């Protein structure tokens, strides 16, 4: 039997916290399973989206740091000019651009995983719903 992923009904208010009580950023795209985005520093946020692709797009738009340094932007633009508009490794375009429309990735790695109880336990994350004590995994 495979790992069970978390499913919610559309309007359930949901909050996540680390073991130290720090709230985990949460983005709700309305429906679908939950996805956990982490990088080399730990958990960055949790997203509810219909697919991995939708969650990945939300990560770029809502969780990734936007490049704002003029010198860095100039270097990226020069690289893109020489490489048919492709960005250097470690950068990507946002689908819904904010600021420069270019975000930087963690050079030490990132991961977008379906939320399971095992994954929440691994990161020491707890959750709360206003009217339900436990979440249903399928």
N, C-alpha and C positions, 0 to 999 in steps of 0.2 A: 504494500500500500504506500502511495506517495505521500509527500508532506502536504498537509492541509494549509490552504491559504485563507486569509481573512476576508470575509464578505460582509458588507453592511447595507442596510436599507438607505435610500437617498438622504434622509434628513436627520440622521442620528448625530448629535453633537459629540465629538470625540476629542479627548486630550491625551497627550503622551508626556511622560516625565522620565528622566534618567533616575538612576538609583540615588543620586544626590539631590533630587527634587527639582532639577532644572527642566523647564518645559522644552520639549522637542518641537521644532517648527513643523507645522502641518498644513498641507495645501489640499483642499478638497475640490476635485473637478466634477463632483456631482454623483458619480456612480462608478462601480467597478471595485476590483480588489485593491488592497493597500500595497505600497511599494516603499522600501526603506532605502534611502540614499546615504551612503557613507563614503568617507575619504580617509586619508592616512591619519587624520586627527580624530576620527570617530564619526558618530552619527550626525548628519547635517540636517536631515528632515525626513518626514514621512508624507507620502502623496497618495491620494485616492484617485485612480484613473482607470479607464477601461482596458488599456493595454500597456505593455512595456514601452512601446513607442510613444504613446501619449505621455506616460510618466517621464520618460527621458526628455521630451520636449519641455515639459513643465520644469524639470530640474534646471535646464539651461535658462529658462525664462525667469524662474523665481528663486533659485538657490545658488547659482554660480556667481562668482564675483565678476562684475562688469569692468572691463579694462577702461581706465580713465586717464592714465598717465600719457601725456602728449608724446613723449619720447618713445614709449613702448608702442603706442598706436602708429607712429611714423614707421618704426621698424616692421611692424606687422603689415602695413600698407605696402611698403617696399617689397617685402617678401611675396605678398599676394600678386603684385604687378608682374613679378618674374615667374610666377607659377600658376598662371591662368586663373587667378582669383582664389586659389586654394590658400588656406591659412597655414602658418607653421604649426608643427606638432605642439599640442598643449593649449590650443585655442580653437574656438568654434563660433559660428554665427548663432545669434538668437533668432528663433522663429518670430517672436514678437519683440522686436528690438526696444531696449531701454538704454538710454545713453548712447554709447558708441555702437551697440549692437554686437559687440564681440566680448566673449567671456573667456576667462582663463581656467584651465583644468589643473587639478592637483597633480604635479609631476610624479608623485609617489603612489598614485592609483586612486581610483574611484570605483564604486560598485552600486548597482541598482538591483535590488533583490525583492522578490515577493515576500511580504510579511508573513511569517509563521510564528507560532508560539515559541518554538526553539530559537528563532532569530531574536525575538524580543528578550527572551531569557539570556541569550548570549551577550547582548548589549546592556542588560540590566534595565530595560525599559518597562515601565508599567503604563497602563491605560485606564481611563475612566470614561464611562458613559453616564449620562444623567439618570437613566432609569434601568440600566442593565448591569449586573455584576460581572458577567463574563462575555467574551466575544465568541461568536460561532465561527469555527474554522471548517472549511469544506475540503 
